[in-house]
Amino acid sequence: MIFFGRPPRTSLLLPMLLMAGRGFAQDAAMQQPVPPAVDGTAAVSKPVAPPTADSDAQKTPETKAEHSKADQDAPPDKRVLGVLPNYRTVNETGTYEPITTKQKLIIASKDSFDYPLVLLSAAFAGISQLDDSDHSYHQGVEGFAKRLAANYADQAIGNMMTEGFFPSMLHEDPRYRRIGPSRGTKKYRTWYAFSRVLVTRTDSGGTRFNYSEWAGNATGVAISNLYHPDERDWQDNTYKLLEQVATDGISQILKEFWPDIKHKLFHKNPAGSD
């Protein structure tokens, strides 16, 4: 396996990135319309009896519709779990509205300089300290502080490149468009969220390969060679690029499902929905 000997976070993130391409197949499969039944032939699936006035089958669509509308209307939280910056997430409405270069840079700045990013960087710094990445930083408080600063720089520079500068230059939309439970199964939504590191919307409303994600993170990795003295060869840079992209993919899965989790934890079902 090419992941042997790599830091623990690489071994966890890279397999997910290599599987993200399957999201394209999932897109195509989920978007295929169901063919209508042909007159005079028996339906393949079992017929569903019309619900009675008191049946749960009648209540369930109403309940789902209420939850779906509330989910669609509610603006995304600015932080997932109160920690992960979430300024670039919007709900998919089916109508595309582009944003300006100024708006892209504002989103990138908010994601890059929000204080919870320090907590995420501290977690990565702790993992790096445990496996002694960047050996020249040494151990102890000083070593941890250097790793914290380096990891924060990795995240902030990557965000500015992938959400601000490159989307502005390449006319791509850096926002993550959350589809919600009304547009697919949990499996489909997971693949959709993670595969957005491979496909994005353009300012004109079309879709194409996410050049900003990869070129932006590649630029960030090149800059990081200035302060990562022990990880400067082509192989280290390749792994760092894949780590950054995979981290973005995982964060998008969290952004996709956070409203669902929050709803289950903090909201009660409407009266009569049981």
C-alpha positions in Angstrom: 0.0 0.0 0.0 1.3 3.5 -0.8 0.0 4.7 2.5 2.4 2.7 4.6 4.9 4.8 6.5 2.8 8.0 6.1 1.4 10.0 9.0 -1.9 8.7 10.5 -4.1 11.5 9.1 -2.7 10.6 5.6 -3.7 7.0 6.0 -7.2 8.0 6.9 -7.8 10.8 4.4 -6.2 9.5 1.2 -8.3 6.3 0.7 -11.5 8.5 0.9 -10.1 10.8 -1.7 -9.3 7.9 -4.1 -12.9 6.7 -3.8 -14.4 10.2 -4.4 -14.7 9.6 -8.1 -17.5 7.2 -7.5 -19.6 10.2 -6.7 -19.9 11.0 -10.5 -21.5 7.6 -11.1 -23.8 8.1 -8.1 -24.8 11.5 -9.6 -25.8 9.9 -12.9 -27.6 7.0 -11.2 -29.7 9.2 -8.8 -30.7 11.6 -11.6 -32.1 8.9 -13.9 -35.9 9.3 -14.0 -38.1 6.3 -13.1 -39.8 5.0 -16.2 -43.6 5.2 -16.0 -45.7 2.0 -16.0 -47.0 0.8 -19.3 -50.7 0.6 -19.7 -52.0 -3.0 -19.6 -48.9 -4.5 -17.9 -48.4 -5.4 -14.3 -46.1 -3.1 -12.3 -42.8 -4.6 -11.2 -43.0 -3.1 -7.7 -45.7 -3.8 -5.3 -48.7 -1.5 -5.6 -49.2 0.9 -2.7 -52.6 1.1 -1.3 -54.1 4.6 -0.9 -53.6 5.8 2.7 -56.6 6.2 4.9 -57.3 9.4 6.8 -55.9 7.9 10.0 -52.9 6.0 8.5 -49.2 6.8 9.2 -48.6 6.7 5.5 -50.6 9.9 5.1 -48.9 11.7 7.9 -45.4 10.7 6.8 -45.3 12.7 3.5 -46.7 15.8 5.3 -44.1 15.5 8.1 -41.4 15.1 5.5 -42.6 18.0 3.5 -42.6 20.2 6.7 -39.1 19.1 7.6 -37.9 19.5 4.0 -39.3 23.0 3.7 -37.8 24.0 7.1 -34.5 22.5 6.0 -34.5 24.4 2.7 -35.5 27.7 4.3 -33.1 27.6 7.2 -29.8 29.4 6.5 -26.7 27.3 7.1 -24.9 27.7 10.4 -21.7 29.7 10.3 -19.9 27.0 12.2 -20.4 23.2 12.1 -20.4 21.7 15.6 -19.6 25.2 16.8 -16.0 24.8 15.5 -15.7 24.2 11.7 -16.0 27.4 9.7 -19.0 27.2 7.4 -19.3 30.5 5.6 -19.3 29.1 2.0 -22.2 26.7 2.4 -25.6 27.5 0.7 -28.7 25.5 0.2 -29.3 24.1 -3.3 -32.5 25.7 -4.6 -32.3 24.7 -8.2 -31.8 28.3 -9.3 -28.2 29.4 -9.7 -27.1 32.9 -8.7 -23.4 33.8 -9.2 -21.4 35.8 -6.7 -18.9 38.6 -7.3 -15.1 38.5 -6.8 -15.5 40.6 -3.7 -17.9 38.1 -2.2 -15.6 35.2 -3.0 -12.7 37.0 -1.2 -15.0 37.7 1.8 -16.0 34.1 2.1 -12.3 33.0 1.9 -11.3 35.5 4.5 -14.0 34.5 7.0 -13.1 30.8 6.6 -9.4 31.5 6.9 -9.4 33.9 9.9 -12.2 32.5 12.0 -10.8 31.6 15.5 -12.1 27.9 15.4 -9.6 27.2 12.7 -6.9 27.5 15.4 -8.6 24.5 17.1 -8.5 22.4 13.9 -4.9 23.4 13.4 -4.1 22.4 17.0 -5.6 19.0 16.4 -3.4 18.5 13.3 -0.4 19.8 15.2 -1.0 17.3 18.0 -1.1 14.4 15.4 2.1 15.8 13.8 3.8 16.0 17.2 2.9 12.4 18.0 4.4 11.0 14.8 7.2 13.5 14.9 6.5 15.1 11.5 8.7 18.1 10.8 11.4 16.6 12.9 13.5 19.8 12.9 10.7 21.5 15.0 11.6 19.1 17.8 9.3 18.2 20.7 7.9 20.0 23.7 6.0 23.3 23.9 8.2 25.0 21.3 7.8 22.2 18.8 4.0 22.1 19.3 3.8 25.9 18.8 5.8 25.7 15.6 3.6 22.9 14.3 0.5 24.8 15.3 1.6 27.8 13.4 2.6 25.7 10.3 -0.7 23.8 10.3 -2.7 27.1 10.7 -0.8 28.6 7.8 -1.6 25.4 5.7 -5.3 25.8 6.4 -5.5 29.6 6.0 -3.4 29.8 2.8 -5.3 26.8 1.3 -8.7 28.5 2.0 -7.6 31.8 0.5 -6.3 30.1 -2.6 -9.2 27.6 -3.1 -12.1 29.9 -2.1 -10.9 33.4 -3.0 -8.0 33.9 -5.5 -8.3 30.9 -7.9 -12.2 31.0 -8.1 -11.9 34.7 -8.9 -9.3 34.1 -11.6 -10.9 31.0 -13.1 -14.5 32.2 -12.8 -15.6 29.3 -10.6 -18.0 29.3 -7.6 -16.3 28.3 -4.3 -19.5 27.7 -2.5 -20.6 24.2 -1.3 -24.3 23.7 -2.4 -25.9 21.5 0.2 -28.7 19.3 -1.3 -30.4 18.1 1.9 -32.4 15.0 2.6 -35.1 15.8 0.1 -32.8 15.3 -2.8 -31.2 11.9 -2.1 -30.3 9.1 0.2 -27.6 9.4 2.9 -25.3 7.3 0.7 -25.8 9.6 -2.3 -25.4 12.8 -0.2 -22.2 11.5 1.2 -20.7 10.8 -2.2 -22.1 14.1 -3.6 -20.5 16.1 -0.8 -17.1 14.4 -1.0 -17.0 14.5 -4.8 -17.4 18.3 -4.9 -13.6 18.4 -4.6 -13.7 17.1 -8.2 -16.5 19.1 -9.7 -17.7 22.6 -9.2 -20.1 25.3 -10.7 -18.8 28.1 -12.9 -19.9 31.7 -12.7 -22.1 31.0 -15.8 -23.9 28.2 -14.0 -22.3 25.3 -15.7 -20.3 22.5 -14.1 -16.7 21.4 -14.7 -13.6 19.9 -13.0 -12.8 21.8 -9.8 -9.6 23.5 -10.9 -9.6 26.0 -8.0 -9.6 23.2 -5.5 -6.6 21.5 -6.9 -4.6 24.4 -8.3 -5.3 26.4 -5.1 -4.2 23.7 -2.8 -1.2 22.9 -5.0 -0.1 26.6 -4.7 -0.6 26.4 -0.9 1.5 23.3 -0.7 4.3 25.0 -2.8 4.3 28.0 -0.4 4.3 25.6 2.6 7.8 24.5 1.6 9.1 27.7 3.0 8.1 26.7 6.6 8.1 22.8 6.3 11.9 22.2 6.1 11.7 18.5 6.4 8.9 17.8 3.8 10.1 19.4 0.5 10.5 16.6 -2.0 8.0 15.7 -4.7 6.5 12.8 -2.8 5.9 14.8 0.4 4.3 17.6 -1.6 2.0 15.1 -3.4 0.8 13.7 -0.1 0.3 17.1 1.4 -1.8 18.1 -1.6 -4.0 15.0 -1.3 -4.3 15.5 2.4 -5.6 19.1 1.9 -8.1 18.1 -0.8 -9.3 15.1 1.3 -9.7 17.3 4.3 -11.9 19.6 2.3 -14.0 16.7 1.1 -14.6 15.4 4.6 -15.5 18.9 5.8 -18.1 19.1 3.1 -19.7 15.8 4.3 -19.9 17.4 7.8 -21.5 20.5 6.3 -24.0 18.4 4.4 -25.2 16.4 7.4 -24.8 18.9 10.2 -28.4 20.3 9.9 -29.8 16.8 10.0 -27.8 16.0 13.2 -28.8 19.3 14.8 -32.4 18.7 14.0 -32.3 15.2 15.6 -30.6 16.5 18.7 -32.4 19.8 19.3 -35.8 19.7 17.6 -38.9 17.7 18.4 -41.2 16.2 15.8 -44.3 18.2 15.0 -47.4 17.3 17.1 -49.1 14.2 15.7 -46.2 13.0 13.7 -45.6 9.9 15.8 
